[in-house]
Amino acid sequence: MSLHIKNIRNKIIYCTIRAYISLLNLIPRKGALCISSRLGVFAYLIAHDARRLTLANLSLIYGGSKSKRAIRELAKKVFWELGRNFVDVARMPSISIKNVDELVTIRGLDNLKSAYGQGKGVIAVSGHLGNFELLGRYLALKGFNVTVVAAPLYDPHLDSLLLENRAYKGFNVVKKKHAISAISQALKKGHIVGLLVDQDTKESGVILPFLGVPARTTIGPAILAARLGSPILPMAIHRKPDDSHLITVKPPRDLTGRSREELQKTTINYTKDLEGFIRTVPEQWLWMHDRWQIDQ
């Protein structure tokens, strides 16, 4: 594909997404959820590569316990849920301190307040589950200083659009290439640093079971905790049947030590929490990522 054609394609995608976001903000939330979930199912039908990878990953994890038909239905529901979760991402600027409690509840807030109150920062380990963009927004709205690491999107216009949607006082986004120094500084300032640690990584990675299958997993949060004394809190968000969202914050995971083996043990401990979040609502996790690629 020539650069000119690629630029035209990206421009069309950008304009389409921008128009769609505008539409989702114009109509009532109930209607937006209905439209977006159906578009998610449409994406399942036309997005060949994403559908193939989703089915392959679901088969890898559930092939021994679910039929092929059940796995196909679960894969379709993954896309349906993704479309539904996009609605509140698109409507993020309208979510304020005045209305957020109508949309989001939190379980385990005392765990977060206690860890945050230590002043050493909080390493919030989470994953691409539910409306994970809304998780950071909620915490910032509630008065916590939040810093998240984000990899740039393939198109700078889309990247700017996402940053525009995320903008809120107390919510800071740092680029992945500046992540190490920015994360350290944020933790020293006492911020919550949100890290999505459920995808494949080649940085400080070890091979550990993830959902029962070996996968390359980062030990970065454990290293940060060892260096700075910041507590590690597993947390996640998922959408409930009534289309509100629930944030769950687990108690801090104790750092077991500074050796490679001890850092790995700490990583295993918080990974178990993430696995528990995903197994509770597997249809709300992003299965279209090549998570288990240790042979590559």
ZALUMFI-973374 format. One line per field, with one value per residue (C-alpha): residue number from 1; residue in one letter; x, y, z. Coordinates in steps of 0.25 Angstrom, whole numbers, plus 5000, padded with zeros to 4 digits. Example, Ala and Ser with C-alpha at 12.3 -4.5 7.8 and 13.67 -1.06 7.14 Angstrom:
<rs>
i: 1,2 .
aa: A,S .
u: 5049,5055 .
v: 4982,4996 .
w: 5031,5029 .
</rs>
This chain:
<rs>
i: 1,2,3,4,5,6,7,8,9,10,11,12,13,14,15,16,17,18,19,20,21,22,23,24,25,26,27,28,29,30,31,32,33,34,35,36,37,38,39,40,41,42,43,44,45,46,47,48,49,50,51,52,53,54,55,56,57,58,59,60,61,62,63,64,65,66,67,68,69,70,71,72,73,74,75,76,77,78,79,80,81,82,83,84,85,86,87,88,89,90,91,92,93,94,95,96,97,98,99,100,101,102,103,104,105,106,107,108,109,110,111,112,113,114,115,116,117,118,119,120,121,122,123,124,125,126,127,128,129,130,131,132,133,134,135,136,137,138,139,140,141,142,143,144,145,146,147,148,149,150,151,152,153,154,155,156,157,158,159,160,161,162,163,164,165,166,167,168,169,170,171,172,173,174,175,176,177,178,179,180,181,182,183,184,185,186,187,188,189,190,191,192,193,194,195,196,197,198,199,200,201,202,203,204,205,206,207,208,209,210,211,212,213,214,215,216,217,218,219,220,221,222,223,224,225,226,227,228,229,230,231,232,233,234,235,236,237,238,239,240,241,242,243,244,245,246,247,248,249,250,251,252,253,254,255,256,257,258,259,260,261,262,263,264,265,266,267,268,269,270,271,272,273,274,275,276,277,278,279,280,281,282,283,284,285,286,287,288,289,290,291,292,293,294,295,296 .
aa: M,S,L,H,I,K,N,I,R,N,K,I,I,Y,C,T,I,R,A,Y,I,S,L,L,N,L,I,P,R,K,G,A,L,C,I,S,S,R,L,G,V,F,A,Y,L,I,A,H,D,A,R,R,L,T,L,A,N,L,S,L,I,Y,G,G,S,K,S,K,R,A,I,R,E,L,A,K,K,V,F,W,E,L,G,R,N,F,V,D,V,A,R,M,P,S,I,S,I,K,N,V,D,E,L,V,T,I,R,G,L,D,N,L,K,S,A,Y,G,Q,G,K,G,V,I,A,V,S,G,H,L,G,N,F,E,L,L,G,R,Y,L,A,L,K,G,F,N,V,T,V,V,A,A,P,L,Y,D,P,H,L,D,S,L,L,L,E,N,R,A,Y,K,G,F,N,V,V,K,K,K,H,A,I,S,A,I,S,Q,A,L,K,K,G,H,I,V,G,L,L,V,D,Q,D,T,K,E,S,G,V,I,L,P,F,L,G,V,P,A,R,T,T,I,G,P,A,I,L,A,A,R,L,G,S,P,I,L,P,M,A,I,H,R,K,P,D,D,S,H,L,I,T,V,K,P,P,R,D,L,T,G,R,S,R,E,E,L,Q,K,T,T,I,N,Y,T,K,D,L,E,G,F,I,R,T,V,P,E,Q,W,L,W,M,H,D,R,W,Q,I,D,Q .
u: 5000,5006,5008,4998,4987,4990,4989,4975,4970,4975,4968,4955,4956,4959,4947,4938,4942,4940,4926,4922,4927,4919,4907,4908,4909,4896,4887,4882,4892,4882,4881,4896,4898,4889,4895,4909,4907,4901,4913,4922,4915,4917,4932,4932,4927,4937,4949,4956,4969,4963,4952,4963,4972,4960,4955,4969,4972,4958,4961,4974,4968,4954,4956,4956,4943,4935,4929,4934,4920,4921,4934,4929,4917,4927,4936,4924,4920,4934,4932,4918,4923,4935,4925,4916,4928,4932,4920,4925,4939,4933,4924,4936,4936,4922,4925,4927,4928,4913,4908,4920,4913,4901,4910,4921,4922,4935,4938,4950,4952,4958,4969,4972,4971,4980,4991,4990,4991,5005,5010,5019,5010,5002,5005,4991,4992,4981,4977,4969,4957,4943,4944,4958,4959,4947,4955,4966,4955,4947,4959,4963,4949,4950,4962,4973,4985,4986,4997,4996,5005,5000,5006,5003,4993,4997,4991,4995,4981,4974,4985,4981,4966,4968,4977,4966,4956,4964,4968,4964,4970,4978,4979,4993,4997,5011,5017,5022,5036,5037,5031,5042,5046,5032,5026,5037,5035,5020,5021,5031,5020,5010,5002,4994,5001,4992,4999,4992,5000,4992,4999,5011,5024,5038,5043,5047,5038,5038,5030,5018,5005,4994,4980,4987,4996,5011,5012,5023,5019,5026,5032,5033,5023,5030,5043,5037,5031,5045,5052,5042,5034,5021,5010,5004,4989,4982,4969,4960,4946,4935,4921,4909,4896,4890,4901,4907,4921,4928,4942,4949,4961,4968,4977,4992,5001,5013,5026,5033,5047,5057,5064,5059,5052,5045,5041,5035,5027,5021,5018,5011,5003,4997,4995,4986,4977,4977,4973,4962,4956,4957,4950,4939,4935,4943,4934,4939,4954,4961,4964,4969,4983,4994,4997,5003,5014,5026,5032,5034 .
v: 5000,5013,5024,5033,5022,5019,5034,5035,5022,5027,5040,5033,5025,5037,5045,5033,5031,5045,5046,5033,5039,5051,5043,5035,5048,5054,5042,5036,5026,5015,5017,5018,5005,4998,5004,5001,4987,4983,4990,4982,4969,4975,4977,4962,4958,4967,4968,4955,4956,4961,4950,4939,4943,4944,4930,4924,4930,4926,4912,4911,4915,4908,4898,4887,4891,4898,4893,4900,4906,4912,4918,4924,4930,4935,4942,4949,4954,4959,4968,4972,4976,4984,4992,4994,4999,5008,5017,5022,5024,5033,5040,5042,5057,5058,5049,5058,5058,5061,5049,5039,5032,5028,5021,5015,5009,5004,4992,4992,5007,5006,4998,5009,5020,5013,5011,5025,5031,5025,5036,5026,5025,5013,5003,5000,4987,4985,4979,4982,4978,4985,5000,5002,5016,5019,5014,5024,5035,5031,5031,5045,5050,5045,5054,5044,5048,5038,5035,5025,5020,5020,5014,5024,5020,5017,5030,5043,5049,5037,5038,5053,5050,5040,5049,5060,5050,5046,5061,5063,5070,5060,5050,5050,5042,5039,5033,5019,5024,5033,5023,5019,5033,5038,5026,5028,5043,5040,5030,5039,5050,5040,5038,5025,5019,5011,4999,4990,4977,4966,4967,4961,4968,4967,4976,4970,4958,4944,4932,4930,4923,4933,4927,4914,4915,4920,4934,4945,4954,4967,4968,4983,4986,4977,4984,4998,4993,4988,5001,5011,5004,5007,4997,4989,4989,4980,4986,4985,4990,4982,4986,4980,4975,4988,4995,5002,4999,4993,4996,4985,4988,4977,4978,4981,4970,4969,4970,4957,4962,4968,4955,4951,4939,4948,4958,4947,4942,4955,4956,4942,4947,4960,4952,4942,4954,4959,4945,4945,4958,4952,4939,4946,4953,4947,4953,4967,4964,4968,4954,4960,4961,4951,4949,4935,4936,4931,4923,4936 .
w: 5000,4996,5006,4999,4999,5014,5018,5011,5018,5031,5029,5025,5038,5046,5041,5042,5057,5060,5054,5061,5074,5072,5069,5082,5089,5083,5086,5099,5105,5104,5089,5088,5095,5086,5073,5077,5082,5068,5061,5070,5065,5051,5053,5057,5044,5035,5044,5039,5047,5060,5059,5056,5067,5077,5073,5074,5088,5093,5088,5094,5108,5107,5097,5107,5114,5103,5090,5077,5076,5090,5087,5075,5083,5093,5082,5077,5091,5092,5080,5085,5099,5092,5084,5097,5105,5094,5097,5111,5105,5094,5105,5114,5114,5119,5131,5143,5158,5158,5150,5151,5163,5155,5145,5154,5167,5174,5183,5192,5192,5206,5201,5191,5201,5211,5201,5195,5208,5211,5201,5193,5181,5177,5166,5160,5152,5143,5129,5117,5123,5123,5121,5126,5121,5130,5142,5142,5139,5151,5161,5156,5158,5172,5175,5173,5164,5153,5143,5132,5121,5107,5094,5083,5072,5058,5053,5060,5058,5065,5076,5078,5078,5089,5097,5095,5101,5113,5117,5131,5143,5151,5140,5133,5121,5118,5105,5106,5101,5114,5123,5132,5137,5137,5145,5155,5157,5158,5169,5177,5176,5182,5169,5165,5153,5145,5138,5128,5130,5123,5109,5104,5107,5103,5114,5127,5124,5130,5125,5135,5134,5129,5129,5130,5118,5119,5114,5115,5126,5131,5145,5144,5155,5164,5161,5163,5177,5181,5177,5182,5193,5186,5189,5177,5176,5166,5161,5150,5144,5138,5133,5140,5134,5137,5128,5140,5144,5156,5160,5169,5177,5183,5196,5193,5189,5198,5192,5194,5192,5183,5176,5162,5168,5179,5168,5160,5172,5174,5159,5160,5172,5165,5152,5159,5163,5148,5144,5154,5149,5134,5138,5144,5132,5120,5110,5114,5112,5099,5094,5080,5085,5082,5097,5096,5087,5095,5083,5075 .
</rs>
